Structure formats: C-alpha cells, structure tokens
Amino acid sequence: MDSSETAMTFGRVRDCVAAIRPYVPGKPAEEVAREYGVADVLKLASNENPLGASPRAVEAIQAGLADLHVYPDGSGFHLKRAIGEHFGVRSEQVTLGNGSNDVLELVARAYLEPGVNAVFSEHAFAVYALATQAAGAEAKVVPARPADDPDMPFGANLEAMAAAVDEHTRVLFLANPNNPTGTWVEAAELRALLDAVPSDVIVVLDEAYTEYVDDPGFPDGMELLAHYPNLVVTRTFSKIYGLAALRVGFAVSDPMIASLLDRVRHPFNVNALALRAAEAALEDHAFIVESREVNRAGLAQWAAAAEANGWQSVPSRANFITVITPFAAGRAFEALLREGVIVRPLGGMEAKGRLSQALRVTIGTAEQNRRAIEALERVLARLADEDGSA
C-alpha cells in the first residue's frame, strides 16, 4: 500500500509515517511451542538476563502492590535522585523513559524535523532509524567497518561518522557496545568523535549494555558529560538489572537538554512499580556482579564453540554474540525454531551483506548456552547436507 492509498483509507497520514517498516519483535516462547510442538522452548533472542530480575527489585515491586490505585510520581523524584547519587550527577540532569527506547524517541521528537538529519552507523540499533523517520528527518547511515576489518569487523567508523555531519545535522546516535553486533569503540576514538562534532549537534551515546563490560579502561559516558555539554547518555534497566518487562530507562545530559526532553515527555511515562524496582535494582551490587560473571563465562563458552566449529562470530562486549552462518539468517532461524531454540535473525531490516546470514544469540546460563550451541551444530550440519544433496 503506497502513501496515497493510506491517505485515502486511513486519513491524511504523514508520508514519513506511512513509509515506516514497523519493528518486528521476536517470537514468544509460547507461540513457538504451539507452532512447532516443542515442549521446552529456550528463548535467546531478546538479550534478557538469564538470571531473571534483581531480587531487590522483586521485593520492591511486592511492597508496592498495595498502591496500584495511585498514580506514579510523574517527576520520578526518588529514582532521579537515586540515579544522581549512583552516577555522581545532578537529579536535574536525568530524564526518565518507558525504556531507553522512549528516551531515544524523546531526543528525536525534540531535535529532529523535516529538512534536518541524524547520523548513525550501518548495523546500528533499529530504533535510531525508526525515530528519525517518524520525525520526518533524513537518516544519514554511515557505512560500518568491513567484515574483514582486522580490529573491529562490522564496527562503527567514527571518522566517517564525524565527516558525515553537516550543517543540517541535529543528532548523532552511537551505541557502545552496539546492538545487534556487540562491537564497541575505545575511549580515545570516542573522545576524538566528540571533539570533532560541532557543539550544536546532540550526540546520543547509547550505553544499554555498558554494565556488562568488565574493563576499567572502557569509556564511561557519565564521566564525559562534564566535558561535552552536547552529550546525552542513555541507559536502561532492561538488561543487566533484569527489568525488561517493566520498561524503564533514562538519559543523563546537561540540565538544559534534560529540560527540553521533559517538554516532550508524556506525563507518567514510567509506571509506579517500575520506579520502585529500578531504584532498588540500582543498588543490588551482588546481582550485578553475578550477572556480569555469568555473561563473561558465557561469551567465552560461545567463543570456544565458534573456534571449534569454524564459525565466524563478531567480537562482542555485550550480553549476546552474533554468529555468521553459511546460510540466509531466516533459514537458519527457522531450523533452530524446530529445535526449540529462539534467536534473532539479522536478515531483515537490521542487516545487509554478510550480516544477512547472521544470528544474534543472547548469552544464557552455561546449560542454556550448551543447548543452543549443540542445536546450532545440528542445524548447520543438516542445512549443509540439504544443500549438498540438492
């Protein structure tokens, strides 16, 4: 259906909205079980914490159940104060969102419009493109490093991103580590990018997975805020804190930027249970340490499997690994579903070229990883046999 047909049928919708290809979430485990007749489905598609939610967060939710009839604190006072104390920033620098996706869209709503552009890398998080397009702005997608790059295959090319900024650029999006590749940028190259970008261009540093990085030299956006007033750092409670179902994220920025984002933020955009849970999870240090260790061991488990099987994988510092198969991603994905394992195929709007044959697999527990690795071994062998006998 083209935009004219849409306008005739559903009203005069904006062309940029009519042209959006909606984000397609992964298959629920229940649907896979029903469709494929698999009793025990393993979901490793959405980068969820295999250990579940922070125990402190669960306790906070239970304590708040008696107040479900009361609207949440629209200002998020207590959570913003807790975030400020935890990261050494001021409460007025914090913007709360219904997940970090919401905060990314707030930036687009505040700064993007027809006639301007946003810059981001190829293979970047899909929401950057969706938020840019919904605002009617142009997306300037900068080619990523090639698949055979010796340092960071499929990683963001920061020099090229800086060069792509022009007089019409209003926002530059960068995830570190990146989703869906798991690639990252080092501190020196990140600073070089921030130095090169004009001060009137907002740089959004998306750090949804940064808590999984076990490297004291890894860049910390919170520490860069004092040096770059145009920087917006986004974080989420969906990943290492295990609160994906509650949808709560936040941005930290200069107070003036935070004030502008609040002007386009919906009142009560974070529910009361999410506010309570996030505040409690923030200080659940034991759970964070355990989650990071499980992830570190899981990445090593997958790296060993990739080497043993001759699989190409993309270097990752997130809680997932991207494996490039010899087959179209959709084909391998479908075959894994029949094994009762759900992963994320990158053959759709998220990827082109070699990544169109890639599967993004969430790091699970040691047993979950073992099961997924063995399923992938069987699937790839079976697909190779099918092609050989065709």
N, C-alpha and C positions, 0 to 999 in steps of 0.2 A: 504494500500500500504506500503510495507516494504522499507527499505532504498535502497536495491539493485534495486527494481523496480523504485524507484525515480531516482536513478542514471542513469538507462538505458533510462528513458523517458525525464528527465529534466537536464541531465548533472551530473557531479560527485559532488553532493551536500554533505556537511559535514554531517556525521551521526547525530551529536547532533542537527543540524538544522532540518533534516528530521523528527526527533522524537518529535519535539515541537508540543504541542497541542495549537493552536492559542487561544489567549484571545478572548472571545465571549462577545461583548458589549451588553447592554440591548436593548430591542425592542424600536424603535422610537414610539412616541405617534401617529404619522400619520399612521404607519403600523397597530397598534392595532385598531385604529378607523376603518380602512378599513376592516381588517380581521374579527373583531368581531361586526361590525355595531354599535359601541358606539360613540355617538356624542361628549361627553365631557370627554376626557381621562385625568386622573390625573397621572403624572409620578413622582414617588417617588423611583426611582431605582438607581440614579447616584450621590447622595449626593450633589446635586446642591443647591445653595442658593435660597430659595423660594421668597426672596425679589428682585431677579434679580441682576443686576450688580451695582457696586458703581456708583452713579450719577457723581462723579468727573471723573471716568474713561470714562463714556459715553461722557462727554464734551471733554475730551482729544482726544478721537477717532474722534469725529466730526471735531475737529480742525486739525487733521492730514490727512483728506481725500484728500486734495488738493495735497498731496505729494506721492500719491500711485505709481508714476513712479520712485521714488527714492529708491535705496536700503537702508535697515535699517542699523543703526550703528552696524557694525559687532562686535565691542568690548563691546557694551552695556554700554558705558561710563556713561551716565546720570543715568540710572537705577541702575547700580552698586554703583554709588556714593550715590544715594538716599537710597538704602538698607544699605549701610555702615553707613550713618548718622542715620538712623532709629534704627538700632540694635546695634550701637556702635562698629562696626567692620571696618576694612580697605577695600577699594574697591578691592585690590588685593587678598582678601580672598574669593571673590564672583565669582561663576561660574553660568552663566545663561543657562537655558534649555528650550526646547519646552515642557513645563510642567515639573513637578518634575520627571515624568517617564523618561524623557530624561536624567536627571541628574543621576538617578539611573543606567541607562544603560551606561553612561559615566564612572561611577565607575567600573562597570563590565568590560567594554572594556579596562580600564587602568590597572586593577589589576588581572583579572581572565583569566585563560587559562587551557588547559588540564593538568591534574596532580595536580591541586590545588583545594581547596574547599571554599565554602561560607557557613556560618552558619546562620540559621534563624529559627524562631519558626513555629511549626504547626499552621494553621489558619492565617498565615501571608499574607500580600499583595501579590497577584499573580505575580506581576512584578519581585519580588526577584527571584522566581524560573525560570521565563522566561529568565531574563537577565543572570542568572548563566548558564542555559542550552545553550543559544546561544553562550556563550563564551567557551563552551566545558568543563567547570569546573564541579566538583561534588557538588551537593546540600546536605548539612547535615541538615536535618529537625529535630528539637528537639521537642519531644512531649510537648504539652501545658499542663497547669494545667487541671485536670479532670473537668467534668461537675458539680460534687458535691463539688468542692473546696469551702470552706466557705468564702474565701477572694476575689478570682478573678477567677470564673469559666471560662474556656477556655483561660485564660490569659497566657502570656509568662512566662516560668520558667527560670528566669535569671541565677540561679545557674547551672542548667543543660546546658544552652547555653554556659556559660563560660567553663564548663567541656568538652563540645564538641569541643572546639578549640584545634587544634593540630598543628604539625609543618608544615602541608600543608595548613592551613587556611590562607586566604589572606583578606577576608572580612567577617564582621558580620553585618547583617541587623536587625534593630529593629525599629518598628513604635510605636510612643507614642503620642496620642492614636492609637490603632491598627485598621486597616481596614482588614477584614469585621466585626470584633467582637465588636469594640468600647471599648475594655478593655485597661487598662493602667498600667504603672509602676510608683512607687513613687520615690522621689528624692534619698532616701538612698539606695534603691536597684539598681537604675541606676548607682550611683557612685560606688557601690560595683562591678558591672559588669565591668565598665570602668577600675577600679583598677586591676581587675583580668585578663583582656585581654592583651596579650603582645603588646608592643608598635609598633611592626611591622605589626600588624593586623589592617586594617582600620575598624572602627566602624561607620556605617551609621545610624544616628538617624533621622528617617523619621518623621517629625513633620507637616504633611499636615493638621492635624485637631487641632493643638495646640491652635489656636486663639479662638476656641470655649470653651476652658476650663476656667471656671471662679473660679479660685483657686490660690491665690498668692503663695501657697506652692508647686504648680505643677512644676516639673523640667523644666528648660528652657535651651535647648541645647546651645543657644548663650552664656550663662553665663559659660558653661562648656568648651568651646573651649580653653580658656587660660590655662586650667589645663591638657588637653588631646590633644596633637598635632596630634594624630591618629584619631581624631573625625571629621566626616563630618556630618553637619546638613543640612537637606533638607527641603524646604518649597515650598508652591505653592500659586498661585493667583487664583486657580480654585475654591476654597471652599468659605471661608468667604468673600472674595473680589468679588466673583460672576463673574469671568472672565474665566470660563471653556472653552468657545468657542475659546478663543484666544490662549490657550496653552502656559502659561508662568510660569516657576518655577525657583528655584535657589538653590544652595548649598553654604554653608559658611564653610570654612576649613582653615587649615594652608596654607599660600601663596604657599608653595612648592607643596602641594597636588593640590591646585587650578591651578597651572601652568601645572601640569601633566594632569589634566582633560581637560584643554584648548587645549592640543595637540591632543586629540581625539574628540574634539567638532567640529561639522560641522560649517563652516562659515555661518553667517546669520541664525542661528538656531532659533532665535526669531524674529518674524516679527515686522515691524516698529509700527503698531498700538498697538500691544501687549506691546511693550516697553513703549509707551506713556501712555497707560491705566494703566499699573502696577505702574508706577511712581506716577500717580495721585491717584490711589486707596490706595496706601500705607499710605497716609495721610488723608484718608477720615474717620476720627475718629468717627463721628456721625453714619455713616453707619455701622461701625464695632460694635459699642455699640448696635445699634438696632438689628443687625443680631444675636449677642450673646444672647440678651434678648429673641428674638423670639425662638431661639433654646432651651434656658433654660426652657421656658414655655412649649414648645413642648415635650421635654423629660419628664417633669412632667406629661403632659397630657397622654402620652403613658404609663408611669409607673402606673398611676391611672387606666387606661383601662386594663392593664395586670393584676393588682391585682383584679379588679372587675370581670374579666372573668376567672381568674385562669390560665392565660398564663405564661409560663416560658419565661423570657427575660434575655438577657445578660447585665450586668451593662455597661453603655456607658457614655463616656465624649466627644463623637464626635457629628456630626450632623446627626446621624442615630441611630436606635435601631434594634437589632436583636431579633426576636421573634421565639421561637422554638414551632412548631406545632406538633400535633399527627400524621401528615401525611408527606409523601415524599414532599420535597420542591417543586419539579416540579409540583406536583398535585395541591398543594395549589396556586402556582403561576399562573397556567393555569386558575384556578377557579376565581382568582382575576382579570385576564385579561378580563374575561367575565363581570365583574362588572365595567370595565373601569379604573382599578387601576393597575399601573405597579410598581412592587417592584423587588428586586433582590433575586432570589432563590440561596441558598448556597448548592445545591445538586450536583453541578458539580465538577470541579477540585479544587474549593476553600475549600471544606469541606468534612469531613468524620464523621462517628458516629452520635451523636445527632445533630450536625450542618447540617447533610444532610437533616434534617427536618426543617431547619431554613430559615426564610425570613428576609432579611435586608431591612429596611424601612427608607427612608430619612425623617428627620423631616421637616415638612412643616409649613404653617401658621396654626392657630387654626382651621379654617374651613377645610383646606385640611386634617389635622390630624383627625378631626371628621369624615369626609367622609371615609377615609381609615380605621379607627377603625370600623365603622359601616359595611363597606364592609367585613372586616375580620371576624367580628362576624357572618355575614350571611353565609359566605363561610365555616367557620369551622363547623357551625351547619349543613349546608347542607351535607358536606362530612361525618360528623358523622352519619347523617340519612342514607346516601347511604350505609355506611359500616354496619349499623345496620339492614338494610333491605336486605342485600345481602345474 
